[in-house]
Amino acid sequence: MHIRKVTAAALLAASAGLASAQPATVDGVKDGAEPYVLLWAQNQPTAFGDAIAGQFTGGDFGDPPGDVTTGVEVQIELVELGLVGTETISIGGWVNSGDRTFKSNQIIGSLPVDTNHLGGAGTDFTAIAGDQHVVVNLSSAPTFSGTVDGARDASYGSAVFLQGNYTSFGNETDGTTDGAGPNGGGSEIDALYVAKTATHLHIFVAGNLEFNGNALDLYLDTAAGGSNALAGGSGSGDFIVNAQGGTTFDAAMTPEYVISVDSWDHDADTNTVNVPRCYAGPIAGDIDDAGSIGGYGAGNAGACTGGDAGAAAVTLGVDNSNIAGVIGSPSQASPVSPDDNWAYGSEFDNVWAYLDDEDSDTVADHLYILVGGNTEISGNKMNFFLDVDGSTEGQNPLRTDNPDISFNGLNRMGDLIWDAGFVPDYWFNVNTNVDGGSGNLQNFTDAAVLRTDGPLFDLFSGSILDYGAFFGGALEDGVGTPVAMPLELMDFSGPQIDIQDGTFASLFTQYAPRTAQLDPNNPVAGLLQTAINNSNTAGVTDSNATGACEVCTGIEICIDLNEAGWDQSSDILLAGFVNAGGFDFVSNQVIGGLPDDGPGVPASNLGDPAFVDFSTIAGDQFINITALLNSGGITCDAGGCTFADCDANDALNVDDIDCFVTAFLGGDLDHADCDGNGVLNVDDIDCFVTSFLGGCL
């Protein structure tokens, strides 16, 4: 038996739940001044990923760069380089445009993850973190025993450099040896290998060199002293250096010699046949055209011929058939948690709420909800359902013909069956994901009215009249940098609203859906507001739920109760669950909680929502917000939701400061590791002070 009716006076009497003070700031954070009441705490560990400190995503550059076995291979005499084969040398270099005026992001050595093109001349590598060169001790270098043909021989041994950045100069996908397939080629440096014989230095650059004339420029530091700045060059290859005048290498990199490989139109009559060629020479002397080879692939490799008289003898092999290695777009390396926007797991830890009487007429105007937890950036869906008018309206089970929203994700959940006491009439969904096109992190909220008989239609034209509502946008780029005008509050403020003229099969709007349908020509902004703060690293883990009460960040919601459809007398009920990105797999993170699968065995994920029947699961998979507010909510044995309540007595005072200091000095992670990263440092002190001053209890 579920008592569904309360009076407006009873709502007002719940002083902890009905407030006329300053409304909450909808930002995903339970602030100390906001009159939230704790209504429910999770009883299950999360099976959708525990958001812990230190996690991050990114660095996925495709197939491992070390797996690439084809590319550009060069053999040159040691004596030409002034070497005997026992020295320590340094090698730097990059993929460049054909005229050598525009550097790519394919650099030997480290670059910050997801760095784009370096661009024109004058790059200052001393200003870039890390070393943009590698050091090779020739006395311990492997002995080369293969064939110079553009394919990596086993005798090269291990790589001296592996790429850590995507390629901004195109990703080869065709697998042709010359890189000239119909979809275009690409240029990338996946790895660098160095070997030697008694007379020659061998360099193998795994990757691709596009058929369009893009160049691979290799700079060798073979002797002590010298300059780390490129000045002017001479000889037929002087343009290689001149076009990059002003480039400054790392302080320890002072190159004396350059080897450069590109392709050129050697048949002036047809202008169609490109072949690999090589330049080589001392930077301070003549950089000569060493000539070209017959073509691409093992059968065309060999000594470069047809170049300048007296040029260094270079043997060259180029095979552009690689389609593995680094990808052709940013890897989306993302911030380390805790972070306000990025989380790497999804969990519902608790529910806080209060009713706001904005105009002091004894009737609540807005419902504020904070669902403590995390919303994974993978696009997992946080689905919420409100039942606000008893059993007179709503859907149990969910229909499959609701308005088209979330790419019909709402209807993907159709046939889900609720507990007998729950008949929802309003739905909204909150999620965050990384956009595959722009690479931006973006938040979205979708909403729809759930009518007993399905959406409204015009009686004469048969056209749909109910809206699928959405609002959201970008927060950050793919590496955590805020975009221009980041959208942190989703307030359904428009401007889009379709006006049905008999031609729309579906109606969409960026205003709240119920009120938009009542008067689409005069939409009202701000009736539904949501925000996400993903900084939580406490709460439930993947093995227990003991910390569920301690979370006071997550998804914050404010909804106008007229927009929700409240009849001003019925209890307000809330249900919700974490769902997969396709709305097709319900987790074990369910508001109201789930029973264990067995003694000591946490609940499993529920699976396809079309086959979920909550009426067959023990307990209520929803909560009664108004009844819980009237009773004062629940108590939290863990001492509120603030880390600052160190002595867990539900009060913040000097005793908590003493408790924290004692724990910090004693190395007590349970009571002093405020940021949850397993290390005690000044960040934990800052975290504690912020929590203490916030007064979050």
Secondary structure, 3 states (H helix, E strand, C coil): CCCCECCHHHHHHCCCCEECCCCCCCCCECCCCCCCEEEEECCCCCCCCCCCCCCCCCCCCCCCHHHCCEEEEEEEECHHHCCCCCCEEEEEEEEECCCCCCEEEEECCCCCCCCCCCECCCCEHHHCCCCCCEEEEHHHCCECCCCCCCECCHHHCCCCEECCCCCCCCCCCCCCCCCCCCCCCCCEEEEEEEEECCCEEEEEEEEECCCCCCEEEEEEECCCCCCCECCCCECCCHHHHHCCCCCECCCCCCCCEEEEEEEEECCCCCCCCEEEEEEEEECCCECEEEEECCCCCHHHCEECEECCCCCCCEEEEECCCCCCCCCCCCCCCCCCCCCCCCCCCCEEEEEEEEEECCCCCCCCCEEEEEEEEECCCECCEEEEEEECCCCCCCCCCCCCCCCCCCCCHHHHCCCCECCCCCCCCEEEEEEEEECCCCCCEEEEEEEEECCCCCCCECCCCCCECCEEEEEEEEEECCCCCECCCCCCCECCEEEEECCCCCCCCCEEEEECHHHHHHCCCCCCCCCEEEEECCCCCCCCCCCCCCCHHHCCEEEEEEEEHHHHCCCCCECCEEEEEEECCCCCCEEEEECCCCCCCECCECCCCCECHHHCEHHHCCCCCCEEHHHHHHCCCCCCCCCCCCCCCCCCCCCCCHHHHHHHHHHHHCCCHHHHCCCCCCCCCHHHHHHHHHHHHHCCC
